[in-house]
Amino acid sequence: MRSKQMARRGVYAFLGFLAVAYLTILRVYAISSGSALAETAQRQSTYQLEIATTRGTFYDCAMRPFTGEEKEYIAAIAPVTEAAASLTKILSSSGMTEIYPMLTKGTPFALSLPEFCNSSEGIDVFQVEKRYQDNQTGACVLGYLNGDGHGAAGLERAFDGYLSEDAGEISVSYKVDATGRVLLGEGRRIDDTCYKKQRGVILTLDKQIQKKAEELAEKYLKKGAVVVLEVPSGAIRAMVSVPTFSPNDVAASLSSEDSPMMNRALSAYNVGSVFKLVSAAAALESGCSPEETYVCEGGISVTGNLFRCFGGIPHGEVDMEEAIAQSCNAYFIHLMQSVPQEDFLKMAQSLGFGKSISLAPEYGSAAGTLPDESELQNARALANFSFGQGSLTATPLQIAGMVCAVASGGKYNEPYLVDGFVDSSGNVVYRRQVQEGTRVFSEKTAELLQQFMKASVDYGTGKSGKPAIGSAGAKTGTAQTGIFQEGE
């Protein structure tokens, strides 16, 4: 009997132990589930609405921004009765119909407004910057963004990392229920870090010169480029490519036959008679006299091949100045036969021909093509090279660099586009140091070349392009302009 009672007590004790263990497990589960539910509820209680994001700025040489010039109004809408009533005063009936699903859903949303309105219950209005204008100044240089807001071309792509780093934004946070509906009376928090857009890149471009160059290029060029360099530094004050494109509508330009997405200032083309300045510099530095004359009969025969001057018109007896002024091919073909080919090539190379000009990371000009000494052993190739023809190609930027060296007294500075960097607090953290330049020919040669160029616009082939106010000098701080018309 006693043994049966002891057995029964053991069973009861065991069952009691199981009950306590079960209750303990339930309690632990309840605590853990409650904690998870609390965390979930906390996550669901706040809804963050992004209004705008910022990206670093491109500045001109006077710290004037190229980007963010135009503004637009964006409203953060909390779908409450008061907000809907206010919107009916701003939007048309069709506009209200369009946003009706968002209002009834109850979740906060951003809305671009056609005009400014004051903030009111459920509506917070923000003035934000548009990255580009439709007629964007410097579009061919700046490039454009892809759908993710990152640089896809031009300087936007070259400096994407720096411009995207530490980006700012405007956001509004609301208290909402589990379905995402705004909880009335709970207020909202606005975070604005758009000041970080001050981070950016300082360019050598002068915004005013760039705008004027674009206006004139659109007026006088169908396809071509304009480059303006500062003397003697080589700083690029304007770089224009025509036709241009709108960064706000890239798709419209991608299929255009005129290739507006191509920066013609950085693309290589046949050079032509402007290269005679290089030939003249090489000849003068080799000891040739500028007074040496040649009787032009409208062309010259080289190994049985006739090379003509333009139109085959004889220029008669000409010296070096007259040969450049009248663009006499025969004179320079004859002249360069007495100049060592090695010296001729070296002069072209020292003036930037045959190599790319790097303007930013993975962004620069085409190298163009330059014949080598073995090619110039062929008399016909040398004849072509003497007046800028044959296999020679170069970019408008390279041509502008050559002319800048002439205006700088014989010193060559490679053209450059980036002058410094700014941090997100607006502090300049880097400035490019002024370069001395490399002497490629003497001051005397530079003076003669300047004289020859002046003669070209005074009485030669460039007479129609002579400025009404007179010729620009070669003093420090003046600008040299290179204009290229595609197809000429």
C-alpha positions in Angstrom: 0.0 0.0 0.0 2.7 2.4 1.0 4.7 1.6 -2.2 1.6 2.5 -4.3 1.3 5.8 -2.6 4.9 6.6 -3.1 4.6 5.8 -6.8 1.6 8.0 -7.1 3.4 10.9 -5.4 6.3 10.4 -7.8 4.0 10.7 -10.8 2.4 13.8 -9.3 5.8 15.4 -8.7 6.9 14.6 -12.3 3.7 16.1 -13.7 4.2 19.2 -11.6 7.7 19.5 -12.9 6.4 19.3 -16.5 3.8 22.0 -15.8 6.3 24.4 -14.3 8.7 23.8 -17.3 5.9 24.4 -19.7 4.8 27.6 -18.1 8.5 28.8 -18.0 8.8 28.1 -21.7 5.5 30.0 -22.4 6.8 32.9 -20.4 10.1 33.0 -22.3 8.3 32.8 -25.6 5.9 35.6 -24.6 8.7 37.8 -23.5 10.7 37.2 -26.7 7.7 37.6 -28.9 6.7 40.8 -27.2 10.1 42.2 -27.7 10.0 41.3 -31.4 6.6 42.8 -31.8 7.7 45.9 -30.0 10.6 46.3 -32.3 8.4 45.7 -35.4 5.9 48.3 -34.1 8.7 50.7 -33.5 9.9 50.2 -37.1 6.4 50.7 -38.5 5.8 53.8 -36.4 8.0 56.1 -38.5 7.8 56.7 -42.2 10.6 58.7 -43.9 9.7 60.6 -47.1 12.7 61.7 -49.3 12.1 65.0 -50.9 15.4 65.7 -52.7 19.0 64.6 -52.7 22.0 66.8 -53.5 25.2 66.3 -55.4 28.4 68.3 -55.4 28.6 71.5 -57.4 30.7 72.5 -60.4 32.0 76.1 -60.0 33.6 78.4 -62.5 36.9 80.3 -61.9 35.0 82.9 -59.9 33.2 80.4 -57.8 29.9 80.8 -59.7 28.0 77.5 -59.8 27.2 75.9 -63.1 24.6 73.5 -61.6 21.6 74.1 -59.5 20.7 77.5 -61.1 17.0 76.8 -61.5 14.6 76.0 -58.6 11.5 74.0 -58.3 8.9 73.5 -55.5 8.2 70.1 -54.0 5.7 69.5 -51.3 5.6 66.8 -48.7 2.0 65.7 -48.4 0.5 64.1 -45.4 -2.9 62.8 -46.7 -5.2 64.5 -44.2 -8.4 66.4 -44.9 -6.8 69.8 -44.5 -4.0 69.0 -47.0 -6.5 67.8 -49.6 -8.5 71.0 -49.2 -5.4 73.2 -49.7 -4.4 71.2 -52.8 -7.7 71.9 -54.5 -6.7 75.6 -54.5 -3.4 74.9 -56.3 -4.0 72.0 -58.6 -6.4 71.7 -61.5 -9.3 69.2 -61.4 -7.3 66.8 -63.5 -4.3 67.2 -61.2 -6.5 66.4 -58.2 -7.8 63.3 -60.0 -4.3 62.1 -60.7 -3.2 62.3 -57.0 -6.6 61.0 -55.6 -5.3 57.4 -55.2 -2.3 58.7 -53.2 -4.6 60.8 -51.0 -6.9 57.9 -50.2 -4.1 55.4 -49.6 -3.1 57.5 -46.6 0.7 57.2 -47.0 2.8 60.4 -47.1 4.0 61.3 -50.6 6.1 64.0 -52.5 4.5 66.2 -55.1 6.0 68.6 -57.6 4.0 71.9 -57.5 3.4 74.1 -60.5 3.9 77.2 -58.3 4.8 78.2 -54.8 2.3 77.9 -52.0 2.7 78.4 -48.3 3.1 75.4 -46.0 -0.1 74.4 -44.2 -1.6 71.6 -42.2 -0.4 68.4 -43.8 1.7 70.2 -46.5 5.4 71.2 -46.2 6.7 73.1 -49.2 10.4 73.1 -50.1 12.4 75.0 -52.7 14.9 72.6 -54.2 17.5 72.9 -56.9 17.2 71.3 -60.4 20.6 69.9 -61.4 20.4 71.3 -64.9 18.6 73.8 -67.0 17.2 72.7 -70.3 19.6 75.1 -72.0 22.5 74.2 -69.7 25.7 76.3 -69.9 28.7 74.0 -70.4 26.7 70.9 -71.1 29.4 69.5 -73.5 31.9 69.7 -70.6 29.8 68.8 -67.6 28.1 65.8 -69.2 25.0 64.3 -67.6 23.7 61.8 -65.0 22.2 58.3 -65.4 18.9 57.2 -64.0 20.5 56.4 -60.6 21.8 60.0 -60.2 25.4 59.1 -60.9 27.7 60.6 -63.6 27.3 58.9 -67.0 29.5 61.2 -69.1 31.9 64.2 -69.1 33.1 65.7 -65.8 30.0 64.3 -64.0 31.4 60.8 -64.7 35.1 61.8 -64.1 34.3 63.2 -60.6 31.3 61.0 -59.7 32.9 59.7 -56.5 33.9 63.1 -55.2 30.5 64.7 -56.1 28.5 61.8 -54.6 30.5 61.6 -51.3 28.7 62.8 -48.2 25.6 63.8 -50.2 22.9 65.8 -48.5 19.2 65.5 -48.6 15.8 66.8 -47.5 13.5 64.3 -45.8 10.4 64.4 -43.7 9.6 61.7 -41.1 6.0 61.0 -40.0 4.5 58.9 -37.2 2.3 56.3 -38.9 0.3 53.2 -37.9 1.0 49.7 -39.0 -0.8 50.3 -42.4 1.4 53.3 -43.1 -1.3 55.9 -42.5 -0.3 59.1 -40.8 -1.2 59.4 -37.1 -2.8 62.8 -36.6 -1.4 65.0 -33.9 1.9 63.2 -33.8 3.9 65.9 -35.7 6.8 65.3 -38.1 10.5 65.8 -38.3 12.3 67.7 -41.1 15.9 66.9 -41.9 17.8 69.2 -44.3 21.5 68.6 -45.1 21.5 70.2 -48.5 24.3 72.5 -47.4 26.6 69.6 -48.2 26.1 70.4 -51.9 28.9 73.0 -51.5 31.4 70.2 -52.0 32.5 70.4 -55.6 35.0 71.0 -58.3 36.4 74.4 -59.3 36.8 74.6 -63.1 38.9 77.1 -65.1 35.9 78.0 -67.2 34.6 81.5 -66.9 30.8 81.3 -66.9 30.3 84.6 -68.7 32.8 83.8 -71.4 31.4 80.3 -71.8 27.8 81.7 -72.2 28.9 84.2 -74.8 31.0 81.6 -76.7 28.0 79.3 -76.8 25.7 82.1 -78.1 28.1 83.0 -80.9 28.8 79.4 -81.8 25.1 78.6 -82.1 24.7 81.7 -84.3 27.6 81.1 -86.7 28.5 77.4 -86.6 26.4 74.5 -87.7 28.9 71.9 -86.5 32.1 72.8 -84.8 33.9 74.0 -81.7 35.2 77.0 -79.9 38.1 77.0 -77.4 39.2 80.0 -75.4 42.5 79.8 -73.4 44.1 82.2 -71.0 47.5 83.5 -71.8 50.1 82.3 -70.7 48.6 79.7 -68.2 46.6 77.7 -70.7 43.6 77.7 -68.5 40.5 76.9 -70.5 38.1 79.8 -70.1 35.5 78.4 -72.6 35.0 75.1 -74.4 32.0 74.8 -76.7 30.8 72.1 -79.0 28.0 72.6 -81.6 25.4 71.3 -81.8 24.9 70.8 -78.1 22.3 68.8 -76.0 20.1 69.1 -73.0 21.2 67.0 -70.0 17.5 66.9 -69.0 16.6 65.1 -72.2 19.5 63.0 -73.2 17.4 60.4 -75.1 16.4 63.1 -77.7 20.1 63.5 -78.6 21.3 59.9 -78.7 19.7 59.2 -82.1 20.4 62.5 -83.7 22.4 62.4 -86.9 24.3 65.5 -85.9 25.9 63.7 -82.9 25.3 66.4 -80.3 26.7 64.1 -77.5 30.2 64.3 -79.1 32.5 67.0 -77.7 34.0 68.3 -80.9 36.6 70.4 -79.0 38.2 67.1 -77.9 37.8 65.2 -81.2 40.6 64.9 -83.8 40.2 66.3 -87.3 42.4 67.1 -90.3 44.4 70.2 -89.4 45.0 72.3 -92.5 46.8 75.5 -93.0 46.8 76.6 -89.3 49.6 74.1 -89.0 51.8 76.4 -91.1 52.6 78.2 -87.8 54.4 75.0 -86.6 56.2 74.8 -89.9 57.3 78.4 -89.7 58.4 78.0 -86.0 60.5 74.9 -86.9 62.0 76.7 -89.9 62.9 79.9 -87.9 64.4 77.9 -85.1 66.5 76.0 -87.6 68.0 79.2 -88.9 65.8 80.0 -91.9 65.3 83.7 -92.6 61.8 85.1 -92.6 62.8 87.2 -95.5 63.6 84.2 -97.7 61.4 84.4 -100.8 59.9 81.9 -103.2 58.0 82.5 -106.5 54.7 80.7 -106.2 53.1 79.7 -109.5 50.0 78.3 -107.9 51.5 74.9 -107.1 54.7 72.9 -106.8 55.7 69.5 -108.1 57.2 66.9 -105.7 58.4 63.6 -107.3 55.9 64.0 -110.1 52.9 65.0 -107.9 51.5 68.5 -108.2 50.5 70.1 -104.9 48.4 73.2 -105.5 47.6 76.3 -103.5 44.0 77.0 -102.9 42.3 77.3 -106.2 45.6 76.9 -108.0 46.0 80.7 -107.9 49.7 81.9 -108.1 50.8 84.1 -105.2 54.0 85.3 -107.0 57.1 86.2 -105.0 56.3 85.8 -101.3 58.4 85.8 -98.1 57.4 84.0 -94.9 54.9 86.6 -93.7 53.2 86.8 -97.0 53.1 83.0 -97.3 51.2 82.7 -94.0 49.0 85.7 -94.8 48.0 84.3 -98.2 48.2 80.6 -97.0 50.7 79.6 -99.7 51.1 75.9 -99.7 53.9 75.9 -102.3 56.1 78.2 -100.2 56.0 75.9 -97.2 56.5 72.7 -99.2 59.6 74.3 -100.6 60.7 75.7 -97.3 60.4 72.5 -95.2 62.6 70.6 -97.6 65.6 72.4 -96.0 64.5 71.8 -92.4 65.7 68.6 -90.7 62.7 66.3 -90.3 63.7 65.4 -86.8 63.5 69.1 -85.8 60.2 69.5 -87.6 58.6 66.6 -85.7 60.1 67.6 -82.4 58.5 71.1 -82.8 55.1 69.6 -83.4 55.4 67.2 -80.4 56.6 70.0 -78.1 53.4 71.9 -79.0 51.2 69.1 -77.9 50.5 67.3 -81.2 50.3 63.5 -81.2 49.3 63.1 -77.5 46.2 63.3 -75.5 45.6 66.2 -73.2 44.3 64.9 -69.9 41.7 67.2 -68.3 40.3 65.0 -65.5 40.4 61.3 -64.5 39.6 59.3 -67.7 38.5 62.5 -69.4 40.6 64.3 -72.0 41.2 65.0 -75.7 41.9 62.6 -78.5 45.6 62.2 -79.2 45.3 62.9 -82.9 47.8 61.4 -85.3 51.4 62.6 -86.1 53.6 61.0 -88.8 56.9 59.6 -87.7 60.3 60.1 -89.2 60.1 57.0 -91.3 56.9 58.2 -92.9 58.4 61.6 -93.6 61.2 60.0 -95.6 58.5 59.9 -98.3 58.7 63.2 -100.2 55.0 63.3 -100.7 54.2 62.7 -97.0 56.7 65.5 -96.1 55.0 67.8 -98.6 51.6 67.2 -97.1 52.9 67.6 -93.5 54.4 70.9 -94.4 51.0 72.6 -94.8 49.0 70.5 -92.3 47.7 67.7 -94.6 48.3 64.0 -95.0 48.0 61.7 -92.0 48.1 64.6 -89.5 45.1 65.1 -87.3 44.6 67.2 -84.1 41.9 68.5 -81.8 40.7 72.1 -81.6 42.0 72.1 -78.0 45.5 71.1 -79.3 45.3 73.9 -81.9 44.4 76.4 -79.2 47.3 75.2 -77.1 49.7 75.8 -80.0 48.3 79.4 -80.6 48.6 80.0 -76.8 52.3 79.2 -77.0 52.7 81.8 -79.8 50.9 84.4 -77.7 52.9 83.5 -74.6 56.2 84.3 -76.2 57.2 80.8 -77.1 56.4 79.0 -73.8 53.9 76.0 -74.0 51.5 75.3 -71.1 49.3 72.3 -71.6 45.6 73.4 -71.5 43.9 72.5 -68.2 40.3 72.5 -67.0 40.4 71.8 -63.2 41.6 74.5 -60.8 40.7 73.1 -57.4 38.3 71.4 -55.0 35.8 72.5 -52.3 34.6 70.5 -49.3 31.1 70.2 -48.0 31.6 73.2 -45.7 32.5 75.4 -48.6 36.2 75.5 -47.9 38.7 75.4 -50.8 40.9 72.4 -50.0 43.1 72.4 -53.1 44.2 74.9 -55.7 46.3 74.1 -58.8 49.7 75.8 -58.7 50.7 78.1 -61.6 53.0 76.4 -64.0 56.0 78.1 -65.5 55.6 76.5 -69.0 58.1 74.9 -71.3 60.0 77.0 -73.8 59.6 75.5 -77.2 60.8 78.4 -79.4 62.4 81.8 -78.8 60.7 85.1 -78.0 62.0 86.4 -81.3 60.3 83.5 -83.2 57.1 84.1 -81.2 57.1 87.8 -82.1 57.5 86.9 -85.8 54.7 84.4 -85.7 52.4 87.0 -84.0 53.4 89.4 -86.8 52.5 86.8 -89.4 49.1 86.1 -87.8 48.3 89.8 -87.7 49.2 90.1 -91.4 46.7 87.3 -92.1 43.8 89.3 -90.7 45.1 92.7 -91.9 45.4 91.8 -95.6 45.4 88.0 -96.0 43.0 85.1 -95.9 41.7 86.0 -92.5 40.7 89.6 -93.4 37.0 88.9 -93.2 37.4 87.8 -89.6 39.3 90.8 -88.4 37.7 92.1 -85.1 36.3 95.6 -85.5 38.1 96.7 -82.3 41.5 95.6 -83.5 43.7 92.6 -82.7 44.3 91.1 -79.3 47.8 91.4 -77.9 49.8 88.7 -76.2 49.9 90.3 -72.8 49.4 88.3 -69.6 45.7 87.8 -68.9 44.5 88.0 -72.5 42.6 85.1 -74.0 43.3 83.3 -77.2 40.3 81.8 -79.1 40.3 78.8 -81.4 37.2 78.4 -83.7 36.8 75.2 -85.6 34.0 74.7 -88.3 33.5 71.0 -89.0 33.8 70.3 -92.7 36.3 73.1 -93.5 
